[in-house]
Amino acid sequence: MLLPALVLVPLLGALAAYLDRSTARRSLWIVVCAVLHFGLVALAWCLRPAPAGPGWLAFDPLGGLVLTLTSVVFLAVALYSVGYQRHERLRGGRAYASCLLAFLAAATVITLTRHFGLLWVAMEATTLATAPLIYDPADRRSLEAVWKYLVVCSVGIAVALLGIFFLATAQIAGGAATGRPLLLEDLLAAGPLLHPAWLRGSFVFVLIGFGTKMGLAPMHTWLPDAHGEAPSPISALLSGALLNLAFLAILRELAVLRAAGQGDFAGPLLVGFGLFSVAVAAAFLFGQGNYKRMLAYSSVEHMGILAVGAGLAGVATYGALLHVLSASLAKALLFLVAGNVWQATGTKRTREVTGLARRLPVSAALLVAGFLAISGSPPFGPFLSEFTLLTGAVRSGATGTVVALLTLQALIFISMGSAVLGMVLGRPAAGTTPAPRESLWLVAPPAALLALVLLLGVWLPEGLRQALAAAAVGIGGTAP
């Protein structure tokens, strides 16, 4: 019953929050469900529950890592929202709490499901649950952003559905139809029997379809607008949780291809899309005048890094999985801090924000620390994960890929560093009113995320190390 409970807690919480007319109690519903969900995730790691039902839901290291990350980010967003709504109206109105909790329920299904059809349904549900949280009737740019989010992601999810149809065809045409259709365990067991042509076609469509939701270039066009226009708690949830769910879906398909001996076909595609995504991010980050869009393009960059690591296999895959955790926590904390900056200054234009060190000293410190973390500086987690990934790339002989990544990341570091330092240093603009004392609700959640990012850089618990190793082996990688 533990696995169904992980889905039912946020789902029932969404219903209860919608029926509750009290705004304060609706916020309480979010926090209580977030805490309960996190507790159930921790319990699942301890008990390792058996698969539920006909095997459609199961707990494994790969899904467990993404589920834990989603639960942690959601808890930070839930606590931050309590303070955020005291200064700014939350979009979605009465449905804000319900949509957030519905997203958590759908995200939980994605991480636990072993059936590609159910995974597709849950992925579409995350789009429908988050779209009302981006839309603001009073903001034309918000309308454009949510429209692009719905259209582009819906086209992508339709392409992914075609890929799943191809996967079922590969199972039938290859003589593996005796297994349960589209169930991961049966696909892995019957890997050599899967029809290679249909399987390759399936991966191409799944990579393009779910790669759209993941934010890989050139399918990333929705991401800067949605992240740039959404309220900061929602941006943190999209960047810190949603993108990783799409990456997980691609990794599930990648595991099937490698079990079928088609890893050499999938690897170059992932590396190519990954490098192109980092290059696009570097181009658009140069001179970027909107700090929230700057963080959005940083998300595109790190999704590209994940794709490169998964495509190279070996130790690089282990580094990519570690990077999922560390980079996502850093991105979430940066978007939450961006919300503090927005509330204090009323602008998203980078050049109009100066002197944050004097106006918002705690948020300014978090912003600088978050920038150093996301750029891969020691001693933060992304440094360790990127170093592991690049080490694995060198061992696999992909020296050119390493050089390209390091060059592009150096350009990104310069672009983001000049913007962040310009916002933090200097004097506040003339006529600027002093900002009120920073609320604990608004600084404690990003500070907690920063502590986790730092912890991942200096110490990996043995349990986490074993889970990462098992997850990497499950998709064709190796532990360092």
Residue, then its C-alpha position, 0 to 999 in steps of 0.5 A: m500500500l505504500l506505493p499507492a499512498l505516495v500517489l493518493v496523498p497529494l491527489l486527495g490533498a488536491l481535492a481537499a484543498y480545492l474544496d476548502r474556501s480558506t486561503a490560509r488552510r489551502s496553503l496548509w494543505i500544500v505544506v502538510c501534503a509535502v511533508l507527508h509525501f517526503g516522509l513516505v518517500a523516506l519510508a520507501w527507501c527504508l522498506r523497498p516495497a514490492p511492486a503494486g498491482p499488476g507490476w505497473l508501479a514499482f520502486d527502483p533506484l533510478g525512479g527513487l532518486v528522481l522521486t526524492l528530488t521532486s519531493v525535496v524541491f516540492l517541499a521547498v516550494a511549498l514552504y516558500s509559497v507561504g511567504y511569497q503569497r503575502h506579498e504577491r497574488l498567486r496565479g491559479g487563484r483557488a486552484y493554486a494548491s490543487c494544481l500544485l498537489a496534482f502535479l506532485a501526484a502526476a510526478t510521483v506516477i512518472t517516477l514509479t510507473r513501469h508502464f510506458g503508456l501510464l508514463w505518457v498519461a502522467m507526463e501529459a497530466t504534469t503539463l495540464a496541472t502547471a499551465p494554470l499556474i503560469y497564466d496571468p489574465a492581466d499579463r499579455r506576455s503570460l498569456e503568450a508564455v502559457w499558450k506556447y507552453l501548452v502548444v509546444c509541449s502538447v506537440g512534443i507529447a504527441v510525438a512521444l506517443l508515436g514513439i511509444f506506439f513504435l515501441a509496442t510494434a517493436q515488441i510485437a514484430g520482434g516476436a516478444a509479444t508473449g510479454r506484457p505490452l509496454l511493461l519495462e521489465d518485460l521489454l528489458a528481458a526480451g531486449p534481443l528479440l525486439h525489432p531493431a528498426w522499430l526500436r530505433g524509430s521509437f527512440v528517435f520519436v521518444l527523444i524528440g517528444f520527451g526532449t521537448k518537455m525536457g528542454l533540449a534544443p531546438m525543442h526548448t522554445w517554450l522553456p525561456d518564456a514559461h520560466g521567465e513569466a511564471p511566478s518564482p515558486i512555479s519556475a523553481l518547480l518546473s526547472g528543479a523537478l519537471l525537466n528531470l521527469a522528462f529526462l527520466a522517461i528518456l532514460r527508461e527508453l534508453a535502458v531498453l535500447r541498451a538491453a537490445g544492443q542498440g546503445d551505439f545508435a542512441g548514444p550519438l543522438l543524445v550527445g549531439f542534442g546535448l552539445f547543441s543545447v549547451a551551445v544554444a544556451a551559451a549563445f542566448l545567455f550572452g547579454q541576456g537582459n532578463y535574469k529569470r530568462m537567464l536562469a531558464y537558459s541555464s536550465v537548457e544548458h544543464m539539460g544538455i549536460l545530462a543528455v551528453g552524460a547519458g549518451l556517453a555511458g560508462v562513468a559519465t552516466y553516473g556523473a549525469l545522475l549525480h548532476v540531476l540531483s545537484a544541478s536541480l537543487a541549485k536551479a530551484l534555489l536560484f529561482l526562489v531567490a529570483g522571486n525575492v529580487w522581483q518582490a523587492t525591485g519590481t523588475k526582471r531587467t538585469r540592468e535595473v537591479t543593483g546594490l542587492a548586497r545592501r538591499l537584500p543581503v541574505s538573498a544577495a549572498l544566496l544568489v552569489a552562492g547559487f551562481l557559483a554552484i550552478s556554474g560548477s565551482p567547488p566545493f558545491g555539488p555540480f562541481l563533483s558531478e560535472f568532474t565525474l561526467l567529464t572524467g567518464a568522457v575522457r575515459s571513453g575517448a570523447t576528448g572532443t566532447v570534453v573540450a567543447l563542453l568546457t569551452l561553452q561552459a567558460l563562456i556561460f560562466i562569464s555571461m552569468g557572472s557579469a550579470v549576477l555581480g552587476m546585480v549584487l554589487g554597486r549602489p541601489a538606484a537613486g530613489t530606491t526605497p529600502a527593502p523590508r527585512e527579509s522574511l524567514w519564509l522567503v530565505a530559509p527554503p533556498a538556504a536549505l537547498l543551498a546546504l544540500v548542494l554544498l553537502l553533495g559537493v563535500w560528502l556523498p552518503e554511502g546509501l546515496r552512492q549505492a543508489l546512484a551506482a545501481a541506477a547507472v548500471g540499470i541504464g548501461g553505465t558504471a560506477p566510478 
